[in-house]
């Protein structure tokens, strides 16, 4: 899975339930599972279950990808990141 998989996942956010969407939105703050649980008045186990479901629906494999997707979704980002590639990475002196 590519690092930018989170960009491709953004259209799938609409598949989340309302509670999953709450967890997903809060995820962008970088909070721990326990902090998310406290904010939502649920157990940490429930948060983990939501995160597992969100990961599956969005087809994302890491928490970092989930956080990036959450941040982009919260701020309305719908574009691909720009890549800067050096003209010649292999030139030897």
Secondary structure, 3 states (H helix, E strand, C coil): CCCCHHHHHHHHHHHCCHHHHHHHHHHCCCCCHHHHHHHHCCCHHHHHHHHHHHHHHHCCCCHHHHHHHHHHHHCCCCCCCCCCCCCCCCCCC
